Amino acid sequence: MKKHIQMQLNGQSVEFLCETSGTLLHALRDSLQMTGTKEGCGSGDCGACSVMMNDTLVCSCLVLAVECSHADIRTVEGLAAGDALHPLQQAFLDNAALQCGICTPGLLVAAKALLDKNPDPTETEVRYWIAGNLCRCTGYDKIVRAILDAAQRLRGNASVNELQP
């Protein structure tokens, strides 16, 4: 049996039909064509499918789509403003903080959630915050550096790259 769902998605009102057992991840990808959110493990262990739901970071593979009725969902597609990348996205590019890209959307969403709560995190805080996001390609150093760089950019300071000789 399909249910009719209305919610806010990246600031826009959307409606879709879903099976009662369908996940938010599959609704985003299959019904709403938000393919930036990736499926990594399907069990909430990798963070690739991380999205914001009512200002809470969640793994969309663990949330039923029917639970999202009247919710506010933010995905990686909601970071950029048109053609202008969000400072986090630009910092990931500038710091080469991505490789295959499966984990990147979830890391970007998780990093944005962190910076929304704490605009000046320490390296330890960044590492703790992204501990639920697994990356099999990098050693996390470039990811952490990119998040710290974006934090500086968002605070209006020079980027980490601009500080180096």
PyRosetta script that sets phi, psi and omega in degrees:
from pyrosetta import init, pose_from_sequence

init()
pose = pose_from_sequence("MKKHIQMQLNGQSVEFLCETSGTLLHALRDSLQMTGTKEGCGSGDCGACSVMMNDTLVCSCLVLAVECSHADIRTVEGLAAGDALHPLQQAFLDNAALQCGICTPGLLVAAKALLDKNPDPTETEVRYWIAGNLCRCTGYDKIVRAILDAAQRLRGNASVNELQP")
pose.set_psi(1, 130.7)
pose.set_omega(1, -178.9)
pose.set_phi(2, -94.6)
pose.set_psi(2, 145.5)
pose.set_omega(2, 178.5)
pose.set_phi(3, -114.2)
pose.set_psi(3, 145.3)
pose.set_omega(3, 176.4)
pose.set_phi(4, -88.8)
pose.set_psi(4, 126.0)
pose.set_omega(4, -177.5)
pose.set_phi(5, -120.8)
pose.set_psi(5, 134.6)
pose.set_omega(5, 172.0)
pose.set_phi(6, -118.9)
pose.set_psi(6, 134.8)
pose.set_omega(6, 177.9)
pose.set_phi(7, -157.2)
pose.set_psi(7, 171.3)
pose.set_omega(7, 172.9)
pose.set_phi(8, -96.4)
pose.set_psi(8, 128.7)
pose.set_omega(8, 179.1)
pose.set_phi(9, -125.6)
pose.set_psi(9, 110.9)
pose.set_omega(9, -178.9)
pose.set_phi(10, 52.8)
pose.set_psi(10, 39.9)
pose.set_omega(10, 176.3)
pose.set_phi(11, 87.1)
pose.set_psi(11, -0.3)
pose.set_omega(11, -179.6)
pose.set_phi(12, -115.2)
pose.set_psi(12, 142.8)
pose.set_omega(12, 176.1)
pose.set_phi(13, -76.1)
pose.set_psi(13, 129.0)
pose.set_omega(13, 178.0)
pose.set_phi(14, -132.5)
pose.set_psi(14, 157.0)
pose.set_omega(14, 176.0)
pose.set_phi(15, -135.7)
pose.set_psi(15, 146.0)
pose.set_omega(15, 177.1)
pose.set_phi(16, -159.7)
pose.set_psi(16, 166.2)
pose.set_omega(16, 174.6)
pose.set_phi(17, -105.9)
pose.set_psi(17, 142.6)
pose.set_omega(17, 177.8)
pose.set_phi(18, -146.9)
pose.set_psi(18, 155.4)
pose.set_omega(18, 171.9)
pose.set_phi(19, -70.6)
pose.set_psi(19, 150.3)
pose.set_omega(19, -179.1)
pose.set_phi(20, -65.0)
pose.set_psi(20, -21.8)
pose.set_omega(20, 179.2)
pose.set_phi(21, -97.4)
pose.set_psi(21, 1.2)
pose.set_omega(21, -178.0)
pose.set_phi(22, -77.2)
pose.set_psi(22, 143.2)
pose.set_omega(22, -178.9)
pose.set_phi(23, -86.3)
pose.set_psi(23, 160.1)
pose.set_omega(23, 173.7)
pose.set_phi(24, -59.4)
pose.set_psi(24, -40.8)
pose.set_omega(24, 178.7)
pose.set_phi(25, -53.5)
pose.set_psi(25, -50.0)
pose.set_omega(25, -178.4)
pose.set_phi(26, -70.3)
pose.set_psi(26, -33.7)
pose.set_omega(26, 175.2)
pose.set_phi(27, -63.6)
pose.set_psi(27, -44.9)
pose.set_omega(27, 179.0)
pose.set_phi(28, -59.8)
pose.set_psi(28, -49.4)
pose.set_omega(28, -174.7)
pose.set_phi(29, -75.3)
pose.set_psi(29, -45.2)
pose.set_omega(29, -171.1)
pose.set_phi(30, -90.9)
pose.set_psi(30, -40.8)
pose.set_omega(30, -177.0)
pose.set_phi(31, -90.8)
pose.set_psi(31, -34.7)
pose.set_omega(31, -172.9)
pose.set_phi(32, -109.5)
pose.set_psi(32, 1.8)
pose.set_omega(32, 177.3)
pose.set_phi(33, 55.1)
pose.set_psi(33, 32.9)
pose.set_omega(33, 174.1)
pose.set_phi(34, -95.5)
pose.set_psi(34, 78.5)
pose.set_omega(34, -172.3)
pose.set_phi(35, -85.2)
pose.set_psi(35, 2.0)
pose.set_omega(35, 176.0)
pose.set_phi(36, -65.5)
pose.set_psi(36, -36.6)
pose.set_omega(36, 178.0)
pose.set_phi(37, -71.0)
pose.set_psi(37, 125.0)
pose.set_omega(37, -174.2)
pose.set_phi(38, -105.4)
pose.set_psi(38, 150.5)
pose.set_omega(38, 170.7)
pose.set_phi(39, -97.1)
pose.set_psi(39, 120.4)
pose.set_omega(39, 178.3)
pose.set_phi(40, -103.1)
pose.set_psi(40, -62.7)
pose.set_omega(40, -173.5)
pose.set_phi(41, -113.5)
pose.set_psi(41, -27.8)
pose.set_omega(41, -177.8)
pose.set_phi(42, 77.4)
pose.set_psi(42, 6.1)
pose.set_omega(42, -177.8)
pose.set_phi(43, -130.5)
pose.set_psi(43, 11.0)
pose.set_omega(43, 177.3)
pose.set_phi(44, 78.4)
pose.set_psi(44, 14.7)
pose.set_omega(44, -176.7)
pose.set_phi(45, -95.4)
pose.set_psi(45, -17.6)
pose.set_omega(45, -171.3)
pose.set_phi(46, -111.0)
pose.set_psi(46, -21.8)
pose.set_omega(46, 178.5)
pose.set_phi(47, 79.9)
pose.set_psi(47, 0.4)
pose.set_omega(47, -179.0)
pose.set_phi(48, -61.3)
pose.set_psi(48, -27.8)
pose.set_omega(48, -176.3)
pose.set_phi(49, -98.7)
pose.set_psi(49, 18.2)
pose.set_omega(49, -176.8)
pose.set_phi(50, -60.5)
pose.set_psi(50, 133.9)
pose.set_omega(50, 173.6)
pose.set_phi(51, -140.3)
pose.set_psi(51, 166.9)
pose.set_omega(51, 173.6)
pose.set_phi(52, -97.2)
pose.set_psi(52, 129.7)
pose.set_omega(52, 175.8)
pose.set_phi(53, -124.7)
pose.set_psi(53, 112.4)
pose.set_omega(53, -177.9)
pose.set_phi(54, 50.8)
pose.set_psi(54, 47.5)
pose.set_omega(54, 177.4)
pose.set_phi(55, 66.5)
pose.set_psi(55, 20.9)
pose.set_omega(55, 175.9)
pose.set_phi(56, -122.7)
pose.set_psi(56, 131.9)
pose.set_omega(56, 177.9)
pose.set_phi(57, -72.5)
pose.set_psi(57, 124.3)
pose.set_omega(57, -179.5)
pose.set_phi(58, -135.6)
pose.set_psi(58, 156.9)
pose.set_omega(58, 170.1)
pose.set_phi(59, -87.8)
pose.set_psi(59, 115.8)
pose.set_omega(59, -175.1)
pose.set_phi(60, -67.7)
pose.set_psi(60, -14.5)
pose.set_omega(60, 176.7)
pose.set_phi(61, -75.9)
pose.set_psi(61, -14.7)
pose.set_omega(61, -179.1)
pose.set_phi(62, -103.2)
pose.set_psi(62, -5.2)
pose.set_omega(62, -178.0)
pose.set_phi(63, -104.2)
pose.set_psi(63, 128.5)
pose.set_omega(63, 174.7)
pose.set_phi(64, -73.3)
pose.set_psi(64, 140.4)
pose.set_omega(64, 179.9)
pose.set_phi(65, -59.2)
pose.set_psi(65, -34.2)
pose.set_omega(65, -179.8)
pose.set_phi(66, -65.7)
pose.set_psi(66, -20.8)
pose.set_omega(66, 176.9)
pose.set_phi(67, -73.8)
pose.set_psi(67, -9.3)
pose.set_omega(67, -174.0)
pose.set_phi(68, -96.6)
pose.set_psi(68, 6.4)
pose.set_omega(68, 178.0)
pose.set_phi(69, -57.9)
pose.set_psi(69, 122.6)
pose.set_omega(69, -179.9)
pose.set_phi(70, 66.5)
pose.set_psi(70, 18.0)
pose.set_omega(70, 177.7)
pose.set_phi(71, -86.1)
pose.set_psi(71, 164.2)
pose.set_omega(71, 173.4)
pose.set_phi(72, -108.4)
pose.set_psi(72, 111.5)
pose.set_omega(72, -177.1)
pose.set_phi(73, -110.8)
pose.set_psi(73, 132.6)
pose.set_omega(73, 176.7)
pose.set_phi(74, -122.8)
pose.set_psi(74, 126.5)
pose.set_omega(74, 179.8)
pose.set_phi(75, -114.9)
pose.set_psi(75, 177.5)
pose.set_omega(75, 178.4)
pose.set_phi(76, -59.4)
pose.set_psi(76, -30.2)
pose.set_omega(76, 178.8)
pose.set_phi(77, -64.4)
pose.set_psi(77, -21.7)
pose.set_omega(77, -179.6)
pose.set_phi(78, -84.5)
pose.set_psi(78, -0.4)
pose.set_omega(78, -179.2)
pose.set_phi(79, -76.0)
pose.set_psi(79, -49.4)
pose.set_omega(79, -176.5)
pose.set_phi(80, -72.4)
pose.set_psi(80, 152.3)
pose.set_omega(80, 174.2)
pose.set_phi(81, -109.8)
pose.set_psi(81, 93.3)
pose.set_omega(81, -175.3)
pose.set_phi(82, 67.0)
pose.set_psi(82, -124.6)
pose.set_omega(82, 179.0)
pose.set_phi(83, -86.7)
pose.set_psi(83, -8.3)
pose.set_omega(83, -178.0)
pose.set_phi(84, -86.6)
pose.set_psi(84, 118.2)
pose.set_omega(84, 178.6)
pose.set_phi(85, -67.5)
pose.set_psi(85, 149.0)
pose.set_omega(85, 171.9)
pose.set_phi(86, -67.9)
pose.set_psi(86, 149.2)
pose.set_omega(86, 178.1)
pose.set_phi(87, -53.0)
pose.set_psi(87, -31.8)
pose.set_omega(87, 175.7)
pose.set_phi(88, -64.7)
pose.set_psi(88, -45.3)
pose.set_omega(88, 179.6)
pose.set_phi(89, -62.0)
pose.set_psi(89, -43.4)
pose.set_omega(89, 179.5)
pose.set_phi(90, -65.1)
pose.set_psi(90, -40.1)
pose.set_omega(90, 179.2)
pose.set_phi(91, -65.7)
pose.set_psi(91, -36.7)
pose.set_omega(91, 176.3)
pose.set_phi(92, -62.7)
pose.set_psi(92, -41.2)
pose.set_omega(92, 177.0)
pose.set_phi(93, -66.4)
pose.set_psi(93, -49.5)
pose.set_omega(93, -176.3)
pose.set_phi(94, -63.4)
pose.set_psi(94, -30.1)
pose.set_omega(94, -178.2)
pose.set_phi(95, -99.8)
pose.set_psi(95, 8.7)
pose.set_omega(95, -178.8)
pose.set_phi(96, 50.4)
pose.set_psi(96, 46.5)
pose.set_omega(96, -174.3)
pose.set_phi(97, -92.1)
pose.set_psi(97, 27.5)
pose.set_omega(97, 178.2)
pose.set_phi(98, -149.3)
pose.set_psi(98, 153.5)
pose.set_omega(98, 175.6)
pose.set_phi(99, -131.5)
pose.set_psi(99, -88.2)
pose.set_omega(99, -176.2)
pose.set_phi(100, -73.1)
pose.set_psi(100, -27.8)
pose.set_omega(100, 175.2)
pose.set_phi(101, 94.8)
pose.set_psi(101, -6.1)
pose.set_omega(101, -179.7)
pose.set_phi(102, -64.3)
pose.set_psi(102, -43.7)
pose.set_omega(102, -177.0)
pose.set_phi(103, -83.6)
pose.set_psi(103, -19.0)
pose.set_omega(103, -170.2)
pose.set_phi(104, -57.4)
pose.set_psi(104, -47.3)
pose.set_omega(104, -179.8)
pose.set_phi(105, -59.2)
pose.set_psi(105, -43.1)
pose.set_omega(105, 179.1)
pose.set_phi(106, -65.8)
pose.set_psi(106, -39.4)
pose.set_omega(106, 176.9)
pose.set_phi(107, -64.7)
pose.set_psi(107, -40.4)
pose.set_omega(107, 178.9)
pose.set_phi(108, -63.8)
pose.set_psi(108, -43.6)
pose.set_omega(108, 179.4)
pose.set_phi(109, -65.5)
pose.set_psi(109, -43.8)
pose.set_omega(109, 179.0)
pose.set_phi(110, -63.7)
pose.set_psi(110, -41.6)
pose.set_omega(110, 179.6)
pose.set_phi(111, -64.7)
pose.set_psi(111, -39.7)
pose.set_omega(111, 177.6)
pose.set_phi(112, -63.7)
pose.set_psi(112, -41.1)
pose.set_omega(112, 177.6)
pose.set_phi(113, -60.1)
pose.set_psi(113, -42.3)
pose.set_omega(113, 177.5)
pose.set_phi(114, -61.9)
pose.set_psi(114, -51.2)
pose.set_omega(114, -175.3)
pose.set_phi(115, -68.0)
pose.set_psi(115, -25.8)
pose.set_omega(115, 174.0)
pose.set_phi(116, -67.5)
pose.set_psi(116, -35.5)
pose.set_omega(116, -179.9)
pose.set_phi(117, -85.6)
pose.set_psi(117, -35.5)
pose.set_omega(117, -176.2)
pose.set_phi(118, -140.7)
pose.set_psi(118, 96.6)
pose.set_omega(118, -176.9)
pose.set_phi(119, -72.1)
pose.set_psi(119, -7.3)
pose.set_omega(119, -178.6)
pose.set_phi(120, -134.6)
pose.set_psi(120, 62.7)
pose.set_omega(120, -176.9)
pose.set_phi(121, -76.4)
pose.set_psi(121, 155.6)
pose.set_omega(121, 171.8)
pose.set_phi(122, -83.5)
pose.set_psi(122, 168.4)
pose.set_omega(122, 176.3)
pose.set_phi(123, -59.8)
pose.set_psi(123, -41.3)
pose.set_omega(123, 179.4)
pose.set_phi(124, -62.0)
pose.set_psi(124, -42.2)
pose.set_omega(124, 178.5)
pose.set_phi(125, -64.0)
pose.set_psi(125, -40.6)
pose.set_omega(125, 177.7)
pose.set_phi(126, -62.3)
pose.set_psi(126, -48.5)
pose.set_omega(126, -179.0)
pose.set_phi(127, -61.3)
pose.set_psi(127, -40.1)
pose.set_omega(127, 177.9)
pose.set_phi(128, -64.4)
pose.set_psi(128, -45.1)
pose.set_omega(128, -175.3)
pose.set_phi(129, -63.7)
pose.set_psi(129, -39.3)
pose.set_omega(129, -177.2)
pose.set_phi(130, -92.3)
pose.set_psi(130, 10.0)
pose.set_omega(130, -178.2)
pose.set_phi(131, -59.9)
pose.set_psi(131, -24.3)
pose.set_omega(131, 178.6)
pose.set_phi(132, -85.2)
pose.set_psi(132, 3.3)
pose.set_omega(132, 179.6)
pose.set_phi(133, -113.5)
pose.set_psi(133, 110.5)
pose.set_omega(133, -178.0)
pose.set_phi(134, -89.2)
pose.set_psi(134, 138.3)
pose.set_omega(134, 174.9)
pose.set_phi(135, -128.5)
pose.set_psi(135, 125.1)
pose.set_omega(135, -178.4)
pose.set_phi(136, -94.2)
pose.set_psi(136, -7.3)
pose.set_omega(136, -174.5)
pose.set_phi(137, -102.2)
pose.set_psi(137, -32.7)
pose.set_omega(137, -174.4)
pose.set_phi(138, -110.7)
pose.set_psi(138, 173.4)
pose.set_omega(138, 176.1)
pose.set_phi(139, -99.2)
pose.set_psi(139, 13.3)
pose.set_omega(139, 178.2)
pose.set_phi(140, 75.1)
pose.set_psi(140, -20.2)
pose.set_omega(140, -177.0)
pose.set_phi(141, -60.2)
pose.set_psi(141, -45.1)
pose.set_omega(141, 179.8)
pose.set_phi(142, -67.9)
pose.set_psi(142, -33.3)
pose.set_omega(142, 177.7)
pose.set_phi(143, -66.0)
pose.set_psi(143, -47.6)
pose.set_omega(143, 179.3)
pose.set_phi(144, -61.9)
pose.set_psi(144, -43.9)
pose.set_omega(144, 179.2)
pose.set_phi(145, -61.0)
pose.set_psi(145, -41.4)
pose.set_omega(145, 179.3)
pose.set_phi(146, -64.0)
pose.set_psi(146, -40.9)
pose.set_omega(146, 179.7)
pose.set_phi(147, -66.3)
pose.set_psi(147, -42.6)
pose.set_omega(147, 177.1)
pose.set_phi(148, -65.4)
pose.set_psi(148, -38.0)
pose.set_omega(148, 176.6)
pose.set_phi(149, -62.1)
pose.set_psi(149, -47.7)
pose.set_omega(149, 179.5)
pose.set_phi(150, -62.1)
pose.set_psi(150, -38.2)
pose.set_omega(150, 178.4)
pose.set_phi(151, -60.1)
pose.set_psi(151, -43.4)
pose.set_omega(151, 177.9)
pose.set_phi(152, -63.4)
pose.set_psi(152, -44.4)
pose.set_omega(152, 180.0)
pose.set_phi(153, -60.3)
pose.set_psi(153, -43.8)
pose.set_omega(153, -178.5)
pose.set_phi(154, -67.6)
pose.set_psi(154, -28.7)
pose.set_omega(154, 176.7)
pose.set_phi(155, -82.7)
pose.set_psi(155, -6.0)
pose.set_omega(155, 178.3)
pose.set_phi(156, 89.6)
pose.set_psi(156, 9.9)
pose.set_omega(156, 177.8)
pose.set_phi(157, -90.3)
pose.set_psi(157, 167.8)
pose.set_omega(157, 175.6)
pose.set_phi(158, -63.5)
pose.set_psi(158, 147.7)
pose.set_omega(158, 178.7)
pose.set_phi(159, -71.4)
pose.set_psi(159, 161.5)
pose.set_omega(159, 176.9)
pose.set_phi(160, -56.4)
pose.set_psi(160, -41.7)
pose.set_omega(160, -179.5)
pose.set_phi(161, -62.6)
pose.set_psi(161, -37.1)
pose.set_omega(161, -178.9)
pose.set_phi(162, -73.3)
pose.set_psi(162, -20.5)
pose.set_omega(162, -179.1)
pose.set_phi(163, -81.2)
pose.set_psi(163, -20.1)
pose.set_omega(163, -178.7)
pose.set_phi(164, -81.3)
pose.set_psi(164, 148.0)
pose.set_omega(164, 179.8)
pose.set_phi(165, -67.0)
pose.dump_pdb("model.pdb")
